[in-house]
């Protein structure tokens, strides 16, 4: 039986009718004390909320056009799902950022199996990437698309980690400068070399590509030095081609272009050269979720991303445990600037919220919150 126990004498209580609100009244057999006992269904309602958030159903299709659902689940928008710290060292970690607003980006790290960590920031600066990196041990290799500030943060937090620049991103950088239909012979050859970069999968093809690129640089060096004078200042004629060359040359010098080839020679096996895992497996699904639930305010879009990331970690907690351990808006001191003293923006988030995010307590490499 699930009859409650009297807090006064410890005897088992029995049913004694109902109150005016419909709740069951219980009376103690020993001392006669009376109380009402309600079942806590918060965990059940949280599971209902998460099923809706991860699904494709609209609130308008729910009973009462979603009004009952919103009333039952509104409290769960105040929860902040925090990435668990496992201490596991991964061979390869994929990193990328998903912009939610003009000054809000969620930085994420994942493996081929699950999401590892995430961090809310105002921009992709070195401090933001460092906060994300502190959520996990340094992996053997990290695959990135060359986000601003990442290299500086990696040198400070993950000095021993090998960095692999996403090969397709390097090709796209060249294509933006040459276009897919370049007119000059120099641009046509460079675009062809950039396309061959996508097919360089082993040591021999990588060496052949480096030789082709070095030959192109030597052949067109004088051509790319051509300049004119404008207002007494030197202005290069082929500025966009020079920009494309500069980007590729920087990657060649840093050694980040063919890290996956070096890792395959050193440790055997296949190592990733693209960020497709996080682009297609995480970002694409997050964008689809936000599209299905379009109309959410910026802060709720951010929390929806947090919920998706948490539910795709290795071992997410059950709803009842989530309610017990996860922080809420009231518990996160200084998370946002006071909305009452700030002018609200059009996206319904406080105007200064990007600079108000401090919650460093939840971004330290500790297993439990302090």
N, C-alpha and C positions, 0 to 999 in steps of 0.2 A: 504493500500500500504506500501511497505518496502523501498520506495525511501529515500535516505539519506537527512539529513538537512544540509544546508550550515552553516559552522562554523563562517562565517563572518557576514552574515545578518540574518540568521535564516530562510530563505525561503526554500521551497521544491525544490529539484533538479530534473532534467529530464535527460533521457538518451541522449547521444550525440556521438553515434558511439562506436568504440573500439580502443584500443591502438594496437601497433604493436605486443604486446605479447598476445593479445586476451582478455584483461581485459576490462570490460565495462567502458566507460568514462561518467561522469556525469557533467552537467553544471547547475549552479544556474540561476533560472529564473529572480532573482532580480538584482544581482550584476555581473553576468556573470562568477563567479569563476568556475574553472574546477578541478575535482579530479577523482581518480579511487577508487572504493569501492569494496573490496574483502571480501567475507564471510569467517569468521574464522571457519574452520572445524576441529580444533584440538580435540575437544571433541568427534567428530564422529570418528576420526582416533584412539583416545585412546580406545574407545569402541571396535573398530576393533582389536586393539592390544590385549586387554584383552580377547576377544572371542577366538583369536588364542591361547593365553597362557593357558587358562583354558580348551581348547578343545584338541582333539586328532589328528587334521589335521597337515600335514607336509607342510612346506613352498614350497617344490617342487611341490605340487599339486595346488598351487595358480597360477593365471595368471602371465605369465612371469617367471615361476619357482621361484617365491617369491622375485624377484629383486624389483618390484614396491612396494610390501608390506614392505620390509626392508627400502626402501627409505622413505616411508610415516610414518613409525613408529619408526625409529631409535632414535628419540629424547626422547621417553618415557622410555628408559633404564636408563636415568639419574635421574629419579624420585625415591625418597625413601618413600614408603608408611609407615606412622607412626601410631602406635596403638592409637586409641582414648581413652581418660580417661573418664569413665562414672561415677565413684564413687559408682557403685552398689556393694553391699556385697553379695557374693554367698555362698551357703551352702557347695558345694564341688567344688574344682578346681583341675584339672589334670595337672601335669607338667612333661615335658620331654624335651630332647634336640635332635636335628637332626644334625649330623655332615655332613658338606658340603665339607670340605677339611681337610688336616692334621692339620691345626690350625685354623679352622673356624667352629663354631657350633652355630646354631640358637636355643635358648631356648624359649620354648613356654608354654603358659598356656591357658587352654580351659575349658569350662563347657560341659554339655551334648548337649547344643544347638548351641554354637558358640565359636569362638576363642576370647580370652580376651586380651592377650598381647603377645609380642615376643621381643627378644633381641638378637643382634648379639654379640658374644664374641669369644675370642681366646681359651678359655677352660671353663670347667664346674667348675670354682672356686667359692668361696663364694662371691666375689665381683660381679661376673656376675649374680649369682642367686639373689643377693640383688637388683641389678639394675632392674631385671625383676619383683621382688616382689613389688618394689616401683611404678610400673605402675598400681597397683590396690589395693583396700582396702583388709585387711586381711580376708580371708574366714573362715568359721567355721571349715572345714577340708580340708586338702590338701593330695592328693594321688600322690606318687612319687615312683620311682624305686631305690631310695637310691643313687642318683648321688653324686659325690664328691663335697664337699662344700655346699651342700644343707642344711644340718642340722645346720651348723654354721650360714648361712644366715637367716634361719627360726627363730633361737633363737633371732637374733638381730632385724629383721624386722617384723616377725609375731610371737611374743612370746605367744599369746593366741590361736593360731591356732593348732588344733589337727592334728598330722601327721599319715597317714596310709601308711605303706610300702606295696608295691605291693606284694601280697601273691605269685603269680606265680614267681616273681623275686626271692623271698626267696627260693622257691623250686629249681629253676635253680641254685642258688648258691651251694646248697647241691649236686645236680646232677653233677655239674662240678667237684666236689671233689670225689664223690663215683662212678661216671659213672652210666649208667642205668642198668648195669649188674655187681654189686659189687661181689667180690669173698669172702671176709671175712664176718663172721656172724655179726660182729659189723656194717659193712657197709650195709649189707642187711637190718638189722633192722632200721638203720638210714634212708635209702632210703625209706623204707615203711612208716616211720613216716612222712617224708617230703611229700610223696604223699598224706597221709591222711590230711595234712595241707590244701590242696586244697578243701577238703570237709567240713571243719569246718566253718559253716555258722551261728551258733547261740551260745548262752552262754554255753549251755550244751556241745556241741561238742568242743567248744574252751577249756573248762575246762578239758574235757577228753584228748584232745591233749596235753595240758600242763602237765597233770599227766603222760601220756605216755612218753613224752620227758624227764621229770625229772627222771622217772624210768630208762630210757635208760642211762642217764648221770651217775646215781649212779651205774648201773650194769657194765658199761664199763670204769669207771674212772681209775681203776688200770691198765687195759689193755692199755689205751691210754697214760699212764705214762711211758711205756717201752721206753728205750732209749739205744743208744750205744755211745761209745766215738770215736770221729774221730779227730785226730790231737789234742788230749787233750781237746776237746770241746764236750759238750753233744749234741747229735742229736737224736731227737725223731724218733722212728721207723714208727709210723703211722701219719706222719705229715699232710697228706691231710685230714684224718678223724678229726684230731684236728682242722684244719682250718674250716671244715664244722661245727663242734660243736661250735667253737668260734663265727661264724657268726650267728647261730641260738640263741645262748645264749645272744648275744648282742641285738638282736631284742626283745627277751623276757624281758630282763631287761629294755629296753627303753619303753616298752609298745606300740610300733608301729605296732606290729603284728596283734593285734585284736582290733584296735581302732574302726573299723566299728561295732563291736559287742557292745562295750561300748556306741557308739553314738546311736545305735538302742534302747538300754535300757534307755538311758537318754532322747532321743528326739523322739522315735518311728520312724517308717518308715524303709525303706531299704537304707543302706549306702554302698557305693562301696568299694570293697577290691582289685580291680584290676585297671590297667591303660589302659584297653582295649579301652576306648573312645578315648584317644589321640594316642594310638598305631595304632588302626585300622581306626579310623575316621579322623585322621589328618596325622600322619607320613606315613601311607601306601599310602594315596592319593597324598601326596607330592612326595614320591619316584616314584609313577607312572607318575606324571607330568614331573619329571626330566628325567625319562626313555624315555617318548614320545619325549621330546625336548632335547635329548642327543646331546652333542657337544657344549653346552653353556659353556662359560668361568666360572670360579669360582664366579666372582663378579656378573655375570648375573644369575647364579644358586641361589645365595643368594637373589637377588632382585626378582626372580621368586617366591621364598618361601615367601618373604614379601608380594608380590601381592596376592598370594593365601590366606595368613592369613588375609590380610585386607579385601578382598572380602567375607570372611567368618566370619567377625565380625557381631555384632547385627544389625548395621545400617550403611553400607558403603555409602559414598557420591556418587552422580552421577559424571560422567566423567568431566563435566565442573567445578564442585566444587573441584574435586581432583586436577585439573590443577592449581586452584587458591591458594590452601592452602598447598599442599604437597611440601616439600623441594626437591631441586635438588642437584646434585653433587657440583655445583658452590656455592650453599648456605650453604653447610655443611663444615664449616671451620675446617681443620685438620682431616677430616674423613680418608684420606689416606695419607701416606707419598708420597712425590713427586716421580712419576714414572720415571721422567727424570734423577734423581740422584741416583736411586736404580736399581740394576740388576733385571730384570724380572725373575719370576720363570716359571717352565714348565706349570703351570696351568693358565698362563696369568694374574695372579693377582700380584700386586706389592709385592716385597719380604717382606717388613716390614708392610704390611697392617694390620696384626693381632694386632700388638702393636700400630698402628697408629689410631685405632678406639677410639675416645674420645667422640664424639657427646653426651655429658652428657645433653645438653640442651633438647634433645628429649627423655630422660629417667627419667625426673623428674615428680613427681605426680601432674602435673598442667594440667588444661583443655586446655590451650592455650600455644603455644610456646612463649618464651620470646624474 
